[in-house]
Amino acid sequence: MASQDDLSAASLFNIKGWVAVVTGGGSGLGLVTAKALAANGVKVYVTGRRADKLKEAESQHPSGGSIIALQMDVTDKESIQDGVDAIAKKEKFVNFLVNNAGVTSVNYGPSGRPQGSPAEISKTMMNNQTFDDWTWIYKVNVASYYFTSAAFLPLLCAARDNGYPEAGSILNISSISGITKESQNGQFSYNASKAGTISLTEQLAVDFKHLEVRVNTLAPGYFPSEMTPIEADKGNEKKHFQEKWGIPFGRAGLPRDYAQAVLNFAVNQYVSGSTLVIDGAYLLDHA
């Protein structure tokens, strides 16, 4: 039977001294993730292609945690391996890999769902995106997660060899868009790629189970970022989210909401192959 102290929040979420890697960690929810980990004593390597954004993210936290910039292109296998090698020169292991790098796609635009004859609808859909648009978004949102996970596998497994009770785990960032059954105004390629992220997670969780490496997915809804800016007029946000997004709480997700979900996946050693939806409107409008 666990003692009461073992069940305190400070004990349950103790990750001080960990090493983590967050791809696409220089901005948006990737930076929120990095800050949440660093605030709890973790040394976090944030990767991305934009050196300026990465440098801006670098920081030291009073907890002993830190955010360290590492330029790495997750769509290039050589760059990924170079990133792994650079970290391996400084660290013996990685406790937590967060595959967060992602890109969005175009939708139908302000005119909304195409109207008119079947021929007119067909023409709009054919001209809305190219094959290259689809392959690029899959390359970033799905394939990069596969190759990054594979490349970091030795460092993740090394955590168990360095005094930790489990190997490092992987958290893949998907989206509510990978679960919803609608195109959300025509963003077919983005939604399909995020569904692919969830499928990839489940496959990796099964294939890595003999290594005791957990793999999970976080599927966030509306959180303000570069990819999803708030469109409402200042002062009308609550009405905007209640009426347009169907969120009864009348707000977008907060960094605190997101950080709580990330920390849960980091520390819960009995969860793998799981997808957590973190979206205030999901149960009402997407069931």
C-alpha positions as CSV (number, residue, x, y, z in Angstrom):
1,M,0.0,0.0,0.0
2,A,1.4,3.4,-1.0
3,S,2.0,5.9,1.7
4,Q,0.1,9.1,1.8
5,D,3.3,11.0,0.9
6,D,3.7,8.9,-2.2
7,L,0.3,10.0,-3.4
8,S,1.0,13.7,-3.0
9,A,1.1,15.8,-6.2
10,A,4.8,16.6,-5.5
11,S,5.6,12.9,-5.4
12,L,3.3,11.8,-8.3
13,F,4.7,14.4,-10.7
14,N,8.3,14.4,-9.6
15,I,10.4,14.6,-12.8
16,K,13.3,16.7,-11.5
17,G,16.6,15.7,-13.2
18,W,14.9,14.2,-16.3
19,V,16.1,14.9,-19.8
20,A,13.5,15.6,-22.5
21,V,13.4,16.4,-26.2
22,V,10.5,18.4,-27.7
23,T,10.5,18.8,-31.5
24,G,9.0,22.0,-32.8
25,G,9.7,23.4,-29.3
26,G,10.5,26.9,-30.2
27,S,7.0,28.2,-30.3
28,G,3.3,27.4,-29.7
29,L,2.3,24.3,-27.8
30,G,5.8,22.9,-28.2
31,L,7.1,25.8,-26.2
32,V,4.4,25.4,-23.6
33,T,5.5,21.8,-23.2
34,A,9.1,22.7,-22.8
35,K,8.3,25.4,-20.2
36,A,6.1,23.0,-18.2
37,L,8.9,20.4,-18.2
38,A,11.6,22.9,-17.3
39,A,9.5,24.4,-14.5
40,N,9.6,21.0,-12.9
41,G,13.4,20.5,-13.1
42,V,13.8,18.9,-16.5
43,K,16.6,19.6,-18.9
44,V,14.7,20.1,-22.2
45,Y,16.2,20.1,-25.7
46,V,13.9,22.0,-28.1
47,T,14.4,21.3,-31.7
48,G,13.3,23.0,-34.9
49,R,14.5,24.6,-38.1
50,R,14.2,28.2,-37.1
51,A,17.4,29.0,-35.1
52,D,16.0,32.4,-34.0
53,K,12.9,31.0,-32.4
54,L,14.9,28.3,-30.7
55,K,17.3,30.8,-29.2
56,E,14.4,32.9,-27.9
57,A,13.1,29.9,-26.1
58,E,16.3,29.1,-24.2
59,S,16.0,29.7,-20.5
60,Q,17.0,28.6,-17.0
61,H,14.4,27.9,-14.3
62,P,14.8,28.2,-10.5
63,S,13.8,24.5,-10.2
64,G,17.0,23.6,-11.9
65,G,15.3,22.9,-15.2
66,S,16.4,24.5,-18.5
67,I,15.5,24.8,-22.2
68,I,18.3,24.3,-24.6
69,A,18.1,25.0,-28.4
70,L,19.1,22.4,-30.9
71,Q,18.6,23.0,-34.6
72,M,17.2,19.9,-36.2
73,D,15.0,19.2,-39.3
74,V,12.6,16.4,-38.5
75,T,11.9,15.9,-42.3
76,D,15.6,14.9,-42.9
77,K,16.9,11.6,-41.5
78,E,20.5,12.8,-41.5
79,S,19.5,15.9,-39.5
80,I,17.6,13.8,-37.0
81,Q,20.5,11.5,-36.5
82,D,22.8,14.5,-36.1
83,G,20.5,15.8,-33.4
84,V,20.5,12.4,-31.6
85,D,24.3,12.3,-31.7
86,A,24.6,15.9,-30.4
87,I,22.4,15.0,-27.4
88,A,24.2,11.7,-26.8
89,K,27.5,13.6,-26.4
90,K,26.0,15.4,-23.4
91,E,23.4,13.0,-22.0
92,K,23.4,9.3,-21.2
93,F,19.7,8.9,-21.7
94,V,16.4,10.7,-22.6
95,N,13.3,10.2,-20.3
96,F,10.7,11.8,-22.5
97,L,10.4,12.5,-26.3
98,V,7.6,14.7,-27.4
99,N,7.0,14.6,-31.1
100,N,5.3,18.0,-31.5
101,A,6.5,19.5,-34.8
102,G,3.6,20.0,-37.1
103,V,2.2,22.0,-40.0
104,T,-1.4,22.8,-40.9
105,S,-3.1,22.9,-44.3
106,V,-5.4,25.1,-46.4
107,N,-9.1,24.8,-46.2
108,Y,-11.9,26.0,-48.4
109,G,-11.5,29.6,-47.2
110,P,-14.0,32.2,-46.2
111,S,-16.6,31.0,-48.8
112,G,-16.9,27.7,-46.9
113,R,-18.0,24.4,-48.3
114,P,-18.2,24.6,-52.1
115,Q,-21.7,25.0,-53.5
116,G,-23.2,24.4,-56.9
117,S,-23.3,21.5,-59.3
118,P,-21.2,18.3,-58.8
119,A,-18.9,19.6,-61.5
120,E,-18.4,22.9,-59.7
121,I,-17.8,21.2,-56.4
122,S,-15.3,18.8,-58.1
123,K,-13.4,21.7,-59.6
124,T,-13.1,23.5,-56.3
125,M,-11.8,20.4,-54.5
126,M,-9.4,19.5,-57.3
127,N,-7.9,23.0,-57.4
128,N,-7.9,23.5,-53.6
129,Q,-4.8,21.4,-53.0
130,T,-2.0,19.5,-54.8
131,F,-0.5,16.1,-54.3
132,D,2.6,17.9,-53.0
133,D,0.5,19.6,-50.3
134,W,-0.7,16.2,-49.1
135,T,2.7,14.5,-49.1
136,W,4.4,17.5,-47.3
137,I,1.9,17.5,-44.5
138,Y,2.2,13.7,-44.1
139,K,6.0,14.0,-44.1
140,V,5.9,16.4,-41.2
141,N,2.9,15.3,-39.1
142,V,3.4,11.5,-39.5
143,A,6.6,10.3,-41.1
144,S,8.8,12.6,-39.0
145,Y,7.3,11.1,-35.8
146,Y,8.2,7.6,-37.0
147,F,11.8,8.5,-37.9
148,T,12.4,10.6,-34.8
149,S,11.0,7.9,-32.5
150,A,13.2,5.3,-34.1
151,A,16.3,7.5,-33.9
152,F,15.9,8.3,-30.2
153,L,15.0,4.7,-29.2
154,P,18.5,3.8,-27.8
155,L,18.6,6.9,-25.6
156,L,15.1,6.3,-24.4
157,C,15.9,2.7,-23.4
158,A,19.1,3.9,-21.7
159,A,17.1,5.6,-19.0
160,R,16.4,2.3,-17.5
161,D,20.1,1.5,-17.4
162,N,20.8,4.7,-15.5
163,G,18.7,4.3,-12.4
164,Y,15.2,5.0,-13.6
165,P,12.4,2.4,-13.1
166,E,11.3,2.6,-16.8
167,A,12.7,3.4,-20.2
168,G,11.9,6.8,-21.6
169,S,8.5,7.3,-23.2
170,I,7.2,9.0,-26.3
171,L,4.3,11.5,-26.6
172,N,3.0,12.2,-30.1
173,I,0.9,15.3,-30.6
174,S,-2.1,14.8,-32.7
175,S,-5.3,16.9,-32.7
176,I,-9.0,16.7,-32.2
177,S,-8.9,17.1,-36.0
178,G,-7.6,13.5,-36.3
179,I,-10.7,12.2,-34.5
180,T,-13.6,14.4,-35.8
181,K,-15.6,13.0,-38.7
182,E,-15.9,16.3,-40.5
183,S,-13.5,18.1,-42.8
184,Q,-13.6,21.3,-40.7
185,N,-14.1,23.5,-43.7
186,G,-12.1,21.4,-46.1
187,Q,-8.8,20.8,-44.3
188,F,-8.8,17.1,-45.4
189,S,-5.1,16.6,-45.6
190,Y,-4.5,18.0,-42.1
191,N,-7.2,15.9,-40.5
192,A,-6.1,12.8,-42.3
193,S,-2.5,13.3,-41.2
194,K,-3.5,13.8,-37.6
195,A,-5.6,10.6,-37.7
196,G,-2.4,9.0,-39.1
197,T,-0.5,10.2,-36.1
198,I,-2.9,8.4,-33.8
199,S,-2.6,5.2,-35.9
200,L,1.2,5.4,-35.8
201,T,1.2,5.9,-32.0
202,E,-0.9,2.7,-31.6
203,Q,1.4,0.7,-33.8
204,L,4.6,2.0,-32.1
205,A,3.1,1.2,-28.7
206,V,2.6,-2.4,-29.7
207,D,6.0,-2.8,-31.5
208,F,7.9,-1.1,-28.6
209,K,6.2,-3.0,-25.8
210,H,8.9,-5.6,-25.5
211,L,11.3,-2.7,-25.0
212,E,9.0,-1.3,-22.3
213,V,8.8,2.0,-24.1
214,R,5.5,3.7,-23.7
215,V,4.0,5.6,-26.7
216,N,0.9,7.8,-26.3
217,T,-1.0,10.6,-28.1
218,L,-2.3,13.9,-27.0
219,A,-5.2,15.3,-29.2
220,P,-5.7,18.9,-28.3
221,G,-8.6,21.0,-29.4
222,Y,-8.5,24.8,-29.6
223,F,-5.4,26.2,-28.0
224,P,-4.1,29.6,-29.2
225,S,-0.9,29.3,-31.2
226,E,0.7,30.5,-34.4
227,M,-1.4,27.8,-36.2
228,T,-4.6,28.7,-34.4
229,P,-4.9,32.4,-33.5
230,I,-8.0,33.6,-31.7
231,E,-10.3,35.3,-34.2
232,A,-12.8,36.9,-31.7
233,D,-13.0,40.6,-31.0
234,K,-11.4,41.4,-27.7
235,G,-14.0,41.2,-25.0
236,N,-16.2,38.9,-26.9
237,E,-14.1,35.7,-26.6
238,K,-16.6,33.9,-24.3
239,K,-19.5,34.3,-26.7
240,H,-17.2,33.5,-29.7
241,F,-16.2,30.1,-28.2
242,Q,-19.7,29.3,-27.0
243,E,-21.4,30.0,-30.3
244,K,-18.8,29.3,-33.0
245,W,-16.9,26.4,-31.3
246,G,-19.6,25.0,-29.0
247,I,-17.4,25.2,-26.0
248,P,-19.6,25.6,-22.9
249,F,-16.7,27.0,-20.9
250,G,-16.5,29.9,-23.3
251,R,-12.8,29.9,-23.7
252,A,-9.9,28.3,-25.5
253,G,-7.5,25.9,-23.8
254,L,-4.9,27.4,-21.4
255,P,-1.2,26.6,-21.1
256,R,-2.1,25.2,-17.6
257,D,-4.6,22.8,-19.1
258,Y,-2.1,21.6,-21.7
259,A,0.7,21.2,-19.2
260,Q,-1.4,19.1,-16.9
261,A,-2.1,16.6,-19.7
262,V,1.6,16.5,-20.8
263,L,2.8,15.8,-17.2
264,N,0.3,13.0,-16.8
265,F,1.6,11.2,-19.8
266,A,5.2,11.7,-18.7
267,V,4.8,10.1,-15.3
268,N,2.0,7.5,-15.6
269,Q,3.9,4.3,-16.1
270,Y,0.7,2.3,-16.7
271,V,-0.5,4.1,-19.8
272,S,0.6,3.2,-23.4
273,G,-1.1,3.3,-26.7
274,S,-3.6,5.8,-25.3
275,T,-5.1,8.9,-26.9
276,L,-6.2,11.7,-24.6
277,V,-8.6,14.3,-26.1
278,I,-8.2,17.7,-24.4
279,D,-11.0,19.7,-26.0
280,G,-13.8,21.5,-24.1
281,A,-16.3,20.9,-27.0
282,Y,-15.6,17.3,-27.9
283,L,-18.3,15.5,-25.9
284,L,-20.9,17.9,-27.0
285,D,-20.2,18.4,-30.7
286,H,-18.1,15.6,-32.0
287,A,-19.5,12.5,-30.4
